[in-house]
Amino acid sequence: MREQTSGLGQPVTKRRTLAPGVGNYYQQPQFVPANPHRAGHYAGLHPDDQPLVEEDESYYVTRPHTSVRRYTDTPTRITQGNTRYNVTYGAPPMRQRTNTEDEEDRAVKRGLRFHWLVYVGFVLFIGILGWIGLTALGQWWQWQQDNWTYGNPRTYQTDAVVGHNDSNSSPSHFTAENLRGQIIVLELPGGDAAKGRSYTITSMPGNTGNPPVKVMFQDLNHDGKLDMLVEIGDTGSVFTVFLFNNGQQFVSKL
């Protein structure tokens, strides 16, 4: 908006509005009476004396009532003064991806692909866990069988004729026991407890696994007398102690 002064000294209001595809529009000049409050003001500029002019809403380009912008390739002519413009509306240009962003995307995709050694390690890990589980299960099952067979503490009993005041009608009685890691064999010659004797075979610190003890007899040195074999542990992990028969008792060496 701008003001011009006519030859009579009265201000003339001149308004021009541009709209796409529309030429120049001018509002008819209006003559405004002189401002009676001339003290400190130019004529016709005091706000209290300005007339209320209704404006036509059609002169202004308003935003459409929608949140969607539609772009067209058809050029629009805009005239501004003596200059004419051809304006084409289109979608905003797409931002080109940089090499750095492409490398980052490829790195993320590569991170989701595991090396074949990872799968091998996973299979080995599962196998180790399975082996540990089966081993623990086997040990528990063997422990239960030892409890049913030998009790707790582990005890084994048998009879044999070894030539120590015994006979087929009165064989000697032997008891093997694991007493908190102390392996002990008790002999009752001919079944007579008054003549009983005890053999301390060995000791097992910690008594790991609480293994059972069994006693067997065999002529190891082929002298015609049965010798004692003390087996400690279960099948597959048996430790054997040999005691030789001297005709009166069993000894570690003849």
C-alpha positions as CSV (number, residue, x, y, z in Angstrom):
1,M,0.0,0.0,0.0
2,R,1.3,3.5,-0.7
3,E,-0.1,7.0,-0.5
4,Q,0.0,9.7,-3.2
5,T,-0.9,13.4,-2.8
6,S,-3.3,14.9,-5.3
7,G,-3.1,18.5,-6.5
8,L,-5.5,19.6,-3.8
9,G,-3.3,18.4,-1.0
10,Q,-5.5,15.5,-0.1
11,P,-3.9,12.0,0.4
12,V,-5.1,9.3,-2.0
13,T,-5.0,5.7,-1.0
14,K,-4.0,3.3,-3.8
15,R,-3.9,-0.4,-3.3
16,R,-2.7,-3.2,-5.6
17,T,-3.0,-6.9,-5.0
18,L,-1.4,-9.6,-7.1
19,A,-2.7,-13.1,-7.4
20,P,-1.5,-16.0,-9.6
21,G,-2.9,-15.8,-13.1
22,V,-4.6,-12.5,-12.4
23,G,-3.7,-9.1,-13.7
24,N,-3.3,-5.8,-11.8
25,Y,-6.2,-4.6,-9.6
26,Y,-6.5,-1.1,-8.3
27,Q,-9.0,0.2,-5.8
28,Q,-10.7,3.4,-6.7
29,P,-9.1,6.4,-5.0
30,Q,-10.9,7.8,-2.0
31,F,-10.7,11.3,-0.8
32,V,-10.3,11.6,2.9
33,P,-11.2,14.9,4.7
34,A,-8.6,16.9,6.4
35,N,-7.8,15.9,10.0
36,P,-9.1,18.5,12.4
37,H,-6.4,17.5,14.9
38,R,-3.6,19.1,13.0
39,A,-1.4,19.8,16.0
40,G,1.6,17.5,15.6
41,H,0.1,15.5,12.7
42,Y,-0.1,15.6,9.0
43,A,-3.5,16.1,7.5
44,G,-5.5,12.9,7.2
45,L,-3.1,10.7,9.2
46,H,-4.6,10.7,12.7
47,P,-5.9,7.2,13.5
48,D,-9.0,8.4,15.2
49,D,-10.2,10.2,12.1
50,Q,-9.5,7.4,9.5
51,P,-12.7,6.0,8.0
52,L,-13.3,2.3,8.3
53,V,-12.9,0.8,4.8
54,E,-14.2,-2.7,4.2
55,E,-11.8,-4.8,2.3
56,D,-12.8,-7.5,-0.3
57,E,-11.6,-10.9,0.8
58,S,-11.4,-11.9,-2.9
59,Y,-8.3,-9.7,-3.3
60,Y,-6.2,-12.0,-1.1
61,V,-4.9,-15.5,-1.8
62,T,-5.7,-17.7,1.1
63,R,-4.3,-21.1,2.0
64,P,-6.6,-24.0,1.0
65,H,-8.3,-25.8,3.8
66,T,-6.3,-29.0,3.5
67,S,-3.0,-30.4,4.7
68,V,-2.2,-31.9,1.4
69,R,-0.3,-30.0,-1.2
70,R,-0.9,-30.9,-4.8
71,Y,1.7,-30.0,-7.3
72,T,1.1,-29.6,-11.1
73,D,3.4,-29.4,-14.0
74,T,1.2,-26.8,-15.8
75,P,3.0,-23.4,-15.7
76,T,1.2,-20.4,-14.2
77,R,1.7,-16.9,-15.5
78,I,2.1,-14.1,-13.0
79,T,2.3,-10.5,-14.1
80,Q,4.0,-8.0,-11.8
81,G,4.2,-4.6,-13.3
82,N,5.7,-4.8,-16.7
83,T,7.3,-8.2,-16.0
84,R,5.6,-11.5,-16.6
85,Y,6.7,-14.7,-14.9
86,N,6.0,-18.3,-15.8
87,V,5.9,-20.4,-12.6
88,T,5.8,-24.2,-12.5
89,Y,4.9,-25.9,-9.2
90,G,6.4,-29.3,-8.6
91,A,7.3,-31.7,-5.9
92,P,10.4,-30.7,-3.8
93,P,13.6,-32.4,-4.9
94,M,14.5,-35.6,-3.1
95,R,17.6,-35.5,-1.0
96,Q,20.3,-37.7,-2.4
97,R,21.8,-40.3,-0.1
98,T,25.5,-39.9,0.7
99,N,28.1,-42.6,0.4
100,T,28.5,-42.5,4.2
101,E,24.8,-43.4,4.7
102,D,25.1,-46.2,2.2
103,E,28.1,-47.6,4.0
104,E,26.3,-47.5,7.3
105,D,23.3,-49.4,5.9
106,R,25.6,-52.0,4.4
107,A,27.5,-52.3,7.8
108,V,24.2,-52.9,9.6
109,K,23.1,-55.5,7.1
110,R,26.5,-57.2,7.4
111,G,26.2,-57.2,11.2
112,L,23.0,-59.3,10.9
113,R,24.9,-62.0,9.0
114,F,26.9,-64.3,11.3
115,H,30.1,-65.9,10.3
116,W,30.0,-69.7,9.8
117,L,32.3,-70.1,12.8
118,V,29.6,-68.6,15.0
119,Y,27.3,-71.4,14.1
120,V,30.0,-74.0,14.6
121,G,30.7,-72.5,18.1
122,F,27.0,-72.5,18.9
123,V,26.8,-76.2,18.0
124,L,29.8,-77.0,20.0
125,F,28.4,-75.1,23.0
126,I,25.2,-77.0,22.8
127,G,27.2,-80.3,22.6
128,I,29.2,-79.4,25.6
129,L,26.1,-78.5,27.6
130,G,24.5,-81.8,26.5
131,W,27.6,-83.7,27.5
132,I,27.8,-82.1,30.9
133,G,24.1,-82.8,31.4
134,L,24.4,-86.4,30.5
135,T,27.5,-86.9,32.7
136,A,25.7,-85.4,35.6
137,L,22.6,-87.5,35.0
138,G,24.8,-90.6,34.7
139,Q,26.6,-89.9,38.0
140,W,23.3,-89.3,39.7
141,W,21.9,-92.6,38.4
142,Q,25.0,-94.5,39.5
143,W,24.8,-92.9,42.9
144,Q,21.2,-94.0,43.2
145,Q,22.1,-97.6,42.2
146,D,25.0,-97.7,44.8
147,N,22.5,-96.6,47.4
148,W,20.1,-99.4,46.5
149,T,22.9,-102.0,46.3
150,Y,25.4,-101.0,49.0
151,G,23.5,-98.6,51.3
152,N,25.1,-95.7,53.0
153,P,27.8,-96.1,54.2
154,R,28.8,-98.4,51.4
155,T,28.9,-102.0,52.7
156,Y,29.6,-105.3,51.0
157,Q,29.5,-108.8,52.5
158,T,30.6,-112.2,51.3
159,D,31.7,-115.7,52.5
160,A,34.8,-117.6,51.4
161,V,37.0,-120.5,52.5
162,V,40.6,-119.1,52.7
163,G,42.2,-121.6,55.1
164,H,42.0,-119.4,58.2
165,N,40.4,-121.9,60.7
166,D,37.4,-122.3,58.3
167,S,35.8,-125.0,56.2
168,N,33.1,-125.4,53.7
169,S,30.6,-125.8,56.5
170,S,32.0,-122.8,58.4
171,P,33.4,-120.4,55.9
172,S,35.0,-117.1,56.9
173,H,32.8,-114.0,56.7
174,F,34.2,-110.8,55.1
175,T,32.7,-107.3,55.3
176,A,34.1,-104.4,53.2
177,E,33.0,-100.9,54.1
178,N,33.6,-97.3,52.9
179,L,33.4,-95.4,56.2
180,R,33.5,-91.7,55.2
181,G,36.5,-92.4,52.9
182,Q,38.2,-95.0,55.0
183,I,38.2,-98.4,53.2
184,I,38.1,-101.2,55.8
185,V,37.8,-105.0,55.4
186,L,36.6,-107.0,58.5
187,E,37.4,-110.8,58.5
188,L,35.7,-113.3,60.8
189,P,37.7,-116.6,60.4
190,G,35.3,-119.5,60.3
191,G,32.5,-117.1,61.3
192,D,34.0,-116.7,64.8
193,A,33.7,-113.0,65.8
194,A,36.2,-113.6,68.7
195,K,38.9,-114.2,66.2
196,G,38.0,-111.4,64.0
197,R,40.6,-109.0,62.5
198,S,40.4,-105.7,60.6
199,Y,42.4,-104.6,57.5
200,T,42.7,-100.9,56.8
201,I,43.1,-100.9,53.0
202,T,43.4,-97.2,52.2
203,S,41.8,-93.8,52.8
204,M,40.2,-91.4,50.3
205,P,40.3,-87.7,51.3
206,G,37.0,-86.1,50.6
207,N,35.5,-89.4,49.7
208,T,34.6,-88.1,46.2
209,G,31.6,-89.9,44.9
210,N,31.3,-92.1,47.9
211,P,32.4,-95.2,45.9
212,P,31.4,-98.7,46.9
213,V,33.9,-101.5,48.0
214,K,33.8,-105.1,47.0
215,V,36.0,-108.1,48.0
216,M,37.0,-111.0,45.8
217,F,39.4,-113.9,46.2
218,Q,41.8,-115.4,43.7
219,D,45.1,-117.3,43.8
220,L,47.4,-114.6,42.4
221,N,50.8,-116.2,43.0
222,H,49.7,-119.7,42.4
223,D,50.7,-121.1,45.9
224,G,47.4,-122.9,46.5
225,K,46.0,-120.2,48.8
226,L,43.3,-117.7,47.9
227,D,44.5,-114.1,48.0
228,M,42.3,-111.0,48.5
229,L,41.3,-108.4,45.9
230,V,39.7,-105.2,47.2
231,E,37.9,-103.3,44.4
232,I,37.1,-99.7,45.1
233,G,34.7,-97.8,42.8
234,D,32.1,-98.6,40.1
235,T,32.6,-100.4,36.8
236,G,34.8,-98.3,34.5
237,S,36.6,-96.5,37.4
238,V,37.7,-99.4,39.6
239,F,40.9,-99.1,41.8
240,T,42.1,-102.6,43.0
241,V,44.3,-103.3,46.1
242,F,45.9,-106.8,46.4
243,L,46.5,-108.6,49.7
244,F,48.3,-111.9,49.8
245,N,47.4,-114.9,52.0
246,N,50.2,-116.2,54.3
247,G,48.1,-119.0,55.8
248,Q,47.1,-117.0,58.9
249,Q,46.0,-113.6,57.5
250,F,46.3,-111.3,54.6
251,V,49.3,-109.1,54.1
252,S,50.4,-106.5,51.5
253,K,53.7,-108.4,50.7
254,L,54.9,-112.0,51.4
